[in-house]
Amino acid sequence: MTLLDDLKGAGRTGLFIDGEWQEGEGRISVIDPASEQAIADVAVASAVQGFAAIDAAQGAAESFAGMAPRARGEILRKAFELMIGREEALADLIVAENGKAFSDALGEVRYAAEFFRWFSEEAVRVGGEIRTAPNGDKKIIVIQQPVGISLLITPWNFPAAMATRKIGPAIAAGCTSILKPASDTPLTALAIAALLAEAGLPNGVLNVISARGSSGVIEEMLTDSRIRKLSFTGSTEVGRHLLRLASTRVLRTSMELGGNAPFVVFDDADLDAAIEGAMVAKMRNAGEACTAANRFLVQAGVEGEFTARLAEAMSSLRIGPGVDRTNQVGPMINEASRDEIDMLVQSAVDEGASVVTGGNAPDRPGYFYEPTVLGSVPIGAEILGREIFGPVAPVVAFDTEAEAISLANDSDYGLIAYLYTGDMARGMRVSEALESGMIGLNRGLVSDPAAPFGGVKQSGLGREGGRQGIAEYLETKYIATTW
């Protein structure tokens, strides 16, 4: 029996509120992007169920905040062990609802589980401070307390990792929460909720509700004064809307939004390493990642060789459903996403770019798109200003270091940037000049639960992961006293 069968057979496709599986206001179908067929249906919440989830979180808040940090950490550690013990079953579930290649899905499960392990260790390391005031009249005591009920909204592209990256620090800090997963991929979130319950998480600490989009029910829930924290991962457009709503209550927010990552290759780079890094940075999750390399800026002296070698590597990838574990590139999440990618490719060609490899949606069931390399992309082309979110690599030539920095920073986004060079001094100099929250210096993968994940400019607010991740769920309180 698969995990999907188990979820459906055990009635775990409802809303998870106060430790119980409940019905909502109707149900929506979950579609397998590789077959275009419905694989399950899940309950969707109205405002009634949304407020019931807040009630449950409120009911558990005081006792959970008072739970020993070690006890909270042990729950997370147990959840980590359960995830790793069932990694293939969870990966198969991600393949079924998200469509990604099995190798990508398995990598995601392992990455997602690490957030539970990391924050199990951080739970017992929440700090404080005691010192004497400079004028000697009092002691300055600083403590950290849970921020309170947190509303967590996650996207479809990493249904496990984006959930655990928020749930982990919330639990570690002593916060209760409501998770709203993407309507395209709710099943993984429900499986994680069941797993946490098995690990000993008290009822009401984590509640999971499905809803259509990030408006409607969510907008009504944000009016409730018991919600103290909003953490959102998704598009900048939706993030702006949620920030406007949050501003009416001066709500504590974390925003991990869109990206437009430059991948800069200097002519002194190790091209073997650069191609290997480019394939990871571009093709992880078939390009459906906010960290995906979006614009390849290559110094003119090596641009031709780099483009040809990248095209060779991209064209060798095997496309197909993730149920065949030898496939390396799965489908896009839905038809609209695939069509948007094709529109950007065709627009780039119309503007003067050349298709070196790919450039089409294959004639087969599923929302697949060929791994594509575009050469001679003109500066100013529409595709360079958009987050592609697919397996397309546009290549632009540059001449000087200053030009590379200027092109890389010519974006409203600043989540991540990659650069390859054989000169470490140049690498550090350019890293400091790039307007980005994260840098991959001679690396195509930077995500790590122990490191702070987040961007600048319109790529977001706050950080997830690392020591900074738990701070997003803590409030600082200052106590002045004399003893």
N, C-alpha and C positions, 0 to 999 in steps of 0.2 A: 504493500500500500504506500502511495506517495504521500508527502506532507499535504499536498493539495486535497487528496482524497480524505485525509484525516481531518483537515479543517472543515470540509463540507460534511463529513459523516458525524463529527462531534458537535455540529451546530455552531462552529466558531467563525461564521461569516457574518455575524451580527455586529452590533455596537458593543464595545467592552466597557462597561460602566460599573464602578464599585465592585469589581471582581466577578461580574455576571455578564453573560452574553444576552443582549436584548435586541428586539426588533426596533426599527425606526419608522420613518415615513416613506415607505417604498423601498425598492432595491434597484441597483444599477449593475449592469453586466461588466465583467472584466474580460478584455479581449486579448488573446495571444497575438502579438504583432507578426509572428512568423507564419500564422495560418489564417489570420483575420477572423477566427472563430471565437465565440464566447466559451470560456473555461469555467466560469463561476459567476455568481451574483452575490453582492454584499448589500447589507442594510445601509441606508443613508439617514443622516440625522436631520431633524428640524430643530428650530430654536428650543423646543421643549426638551429634546434629548441633550442639546448643547448645554442648557442650564442645569440639567440633571447631572451631567458630567462635572460641572463646576461644584454642584452640591456635594458630590462624592469626594472631589479633591479637597473641598473645605472640611468635610467631616474627618478626613484622614490627616489634615495638615498639622495640627498641634502635636499629635502623638508621633508622627513621623519626624518632625523637626526635632523632637526630644529624644529620638532613638540614638543610641550610641553610634558615633561615626564608624567604629569598627564593625558593628552589626550591618550598617548600610553597605559598607565595603564588602562584607562577606556575601551579601546578596548579589552584588555586581560580579564578584569573583565566580560565584556559582553559575550565574547567567553566562559568563564567558566560557566556562567549561562546557555547559550545555550546548552553546552555539558551535564550539569546535567539535564536540562529539557528534553533532548532527549537520556538519558543514555541507555535505553533499546533498542531503535532503533539502536544506535551505537554498542551496545554489540551484537545484532543480526548480524550486518554487519561483525563484527570481527569473530563471529562464522562461518559465511558463507565462508569467504576467508581464515581464519587461521585454523579453525577446533577446537579451544579450547572449553572447557566446558563453558556453559553460565555463571556460577558463576565466573569463571576466567575472562571471557570477561567483565562482569559487573564491577568486581573489577578493571580491567585495565582502563576502561573508567573513573571511579571515580578518580583513581590515575592520569591518564593523565590530567583530567580537573584541578586537584590541581596545576599542573605546571603553568597553565594560571593564577590561582588566586595568587599563590605565587609571580610570576614575575610581576603581576599587581601592587603588593605592593613594589617590589624591584625597579620598574622603577623610582620612586620618591626618591630613597635613594642612588643614585650614588654619591659618595663622592668626595672630593678634599681636598686641604691642602694649607694653607698660613703660612709661618713662616720666621723668620729672620735668615739669614745665620750666622754661628758661629762667623765669623770675622766681622759681622755687615755691610758689604759693599753692601748688596742687600737683597731683599725679594725672597724667594723661593716659587713659586706658582706652585702647581701641580693640573692638571685637568684631567678628564677622558672623552674620546671621543669615538664614535662608531668605531669599527675596520674596518667596511666597508662591502662590499658584501660578504656574507657567503654561502658556499656550504655545504649543510647538507645531509648526507647519512645515512639512517636508515635501520634496519634489519626487518625481517618478524615476529619475535616472539612476539613483542609488537608493533604492527603497529600504535597504537594511542599514547601510552606513550613515545616511543622513538622519535616520531615526536614532541610532545608538549614540551618535555624536552629540545629540541634544538630551536624550534620556539619561545617559551616563552621568554627566555633570549635575543634572537636576537632582537625581537620586543621591549622588555623593554629597551634595550641598544640603540635602534635607528638604527639598521642594517637592510638592505634589504637582502633577501636570496632566494636561489633556493634549494628546497627540492627534493631529489631523493629517493623515497621509494623503498623497495625491490620489485622485479618483481613478487614475489609470492603473495604479499599483498598490492597492490597499492590503492585499493578502499577506505580504511579508510583514507589515506592521502588526497585523493580527496574530501572526505566528510568533513574533517577538513578544507581544503582550502575554500570550499563553506561556511562553518560555519563562518570562520574568515571574509570573505567578507560580510556576513550578519551582523557581529558585527561591521562593519565600517572600516575594514582595507583598506587603499588606494590601488588602483591598482598598481601592480608592486612590492609591498613590499614583498609578498610571491608568489613565482612561483613554480609550481609542475610539474616535468617531470618524466615520466617513461622511463626506459631503461633496456636493458638486461645486468644484472650484474653491477659491479662497475668499469668496464674498458670501453674502447671504447670511448663513448661520454664523460664520466667523465674525461678521460685522456686528451682529447682535450680541455675541458673546463678549466682544471687546468693550461693550458699554457697561458690563458688570464690574463693579468696583472691587470685587474679590480677585479678579485677574490682575496680577502685579507684574507680569513679564510676558513679552511676546518674542519668540525666536522664529524667524522665517528664513527658509532657503528656497529660492526660486528666481523668477525674472525680476529685473529692475522695475519694470512697469508695475507689476503687482506689489512689489516692495514699496514703491512710492505711495501707492494707494493705502497700504496698511500703515505706513508711517503717518500719513495724514489723519487716519482714524485714531492711531495711538496718541497723536499729539493733543487731542482733545482731553485726554486724561493724563497727559505727561507720563505715559507708560514706559517703563524700562524696556528697551528693544535691542535685539541683535538681528542683523540683516546680512545674509550671505547671498549676494545677488549675481548679476551677470558678469561675464568676462569677455575679453577680446585679446587673448594672450599672444604676444609676439614671440617668435622663436628666431633668435638672432644667431647667425653663423658667420664668424669672421674667417678670413682666408688663411689664418694660421691654425684653425681648429683641426682636430683629429676627425677626419670625415667619417671614418668607420664608426667612431663613438657618436658623432652627430647624427648619422642616419639611424643608428640604434636608438638614440634618445628621441629622435623625431617620431619614430614609429610608436614608441610608448606614449609620448606626449600627445600625438594626434589620434592614435587608434585605440587607446584604452577606452573601452565601452563604445567602440565604433565612432568615437568623436562626440558622443552625447555626454559631455562633461563640461562644467564651467571652467575647469582647468585645462581643457584641450587646447593645444596649439592652434591658433586661428589664422595667424599671418606669419608666413615664413620669409624673413628678411635675410637675404644671403649676399655676402660681399661679392662684387662682380667677378673677381678672379676665380671663384669656385662655384658660382651660381649655376653654370651649365652642368658641371659634373654632379653637383648636389641634386639638382632637379632630376637628372637622368637616373641616378641611383635611388632616389626616393620613389620615383615612378616604378622602377623595377621591384622594389620591396613592396610597395602598395599593391601592385598588380598580382603579386604572388599569393596574396591572402585568399583563403578559402571562404566563400560566402555561403551562408545557409543557416537553417534553424539550429538553435543551441542544443536541441535534443540529440543531435549528432555531435558528440563531443570533439570531433576533429575539426569542426567548423570554427573559424576565427573571427568572422564578422557577422553579426546578427542584423535584424531589421531595425529600422527606425521605430519610434514608439507608436506612431500612427500615420495615417495617410497624409494628413495636413503637414506634418513635420517633413515627410519625404518630399512632398510637392514644394515646400518652401526651400529645401536644399536644392532641388533641381532648378527652381526659379533663379536662385543666386548664381548657380553655375552658368546657366544660359545667359544671364545678364552680364556676367564677367566675359563670356565669349563675345557677346555683342559689343562690349567695350574694348575688345582687342586682345584678350587673353587667349592662349592656346590650350587645348586639352591634350595633355601628355599621356594620360591614361585615364580610363573610366569615363565619367561624364553622363551616365545613364542609369535609369532604374531598370533592372533586369525584368524580363517578361516572365514572372513567376508569382505564385501566391505569396503574400506577405509584403511588408513595407520596406523592402530592401533598396539600397542604393550602392552602386559600385564605388569602391575606394578610388578616389579621383585626385589627380595632381594637375594643377593649372600653372602653366608657365607664362612668362612675360606679362604678368598682371600689371596693368597700369596703376600708378599711384592715383588715388581718388576713386578707384572702382568701388561700386557699392558693396561687394563682398568683403572688402577689407574693413568696412565700418560696421559690419553686422556679426553677431555671434552665430556661426554656421551651425553648430550642434549636429554635426554629421561628419562622414569620412571624406572630407574635401580639404585639400592642402593647396592654397594659393601661394605662389612664390614670387617675390619681388626682389629685384637687385638693388644694392646700394653701393656707394663708393667709399665713404669715410665713416669713421667712428661717430663723429658728430651727427652725420646724416642718419645713421642707424638709431641712435638715441632719439633723435627728433621723430623719426617714423614710428618707433616703438611707443613713444609717449603721446602720439597723435590719436588719442582715444579718450572718451569720457570714462572708460573703465580702467581698473588697475588691480585686478585680482592676482594674476601671476604672470611672470615673464621668464623665458628660458634664453640662455645664451651659451654659446660654445666658442671657446678660444683656447689657444695653447699658451697664452700669456696671462698668468694669474694676476699680475698687477692690473692689466687691462680688465680682466674679469671682475675684480673687486671695484674698480673705478666705474665701470659701466653698471654694475649691480647697484651701486649707490645712486647713480643718476637715473635709473629707471623708476618711473612712478608706478610702483606695484607693491602690494602687501607681501608677496612671496616671490622668490627668485630661485630658478633651477639653474645653478652654475655648473655647466658640464654634466647636468643630470636631466633626464626626461621625466622623472617622477619625484615629487617632493612631499606628497601627502604622508603624514605620520601622526598617529594619535598623540605623540609626545611633543609635537610642535604646534605653534599657534597658526591656525588656518583662518585667513580672512584677507580682505582687500582694502584699497583706498579709492578715492573718488566715488563714482557711482557703482562700485562693486560691493559696497556694503559698510556696515558698522559693527565693531566688536570682533572678537576672535573666538574660534571654537578649537578644542584640543589644547594640549600643553597645559602648563600651570595656569595660563590665562583663561582656559575654558571654564573652570569651576568658578572663577571670579565673576563671570557673567550671571551667576545664580546666587550671588551673595551681596548683601548690603553691609556697608561699613557703619558701625555705631561708635560714637566717641562718648566716653563717660569721664566727667571731671570730678575728682574727689580728693579729699585730704585724709591721710592716715599717718 
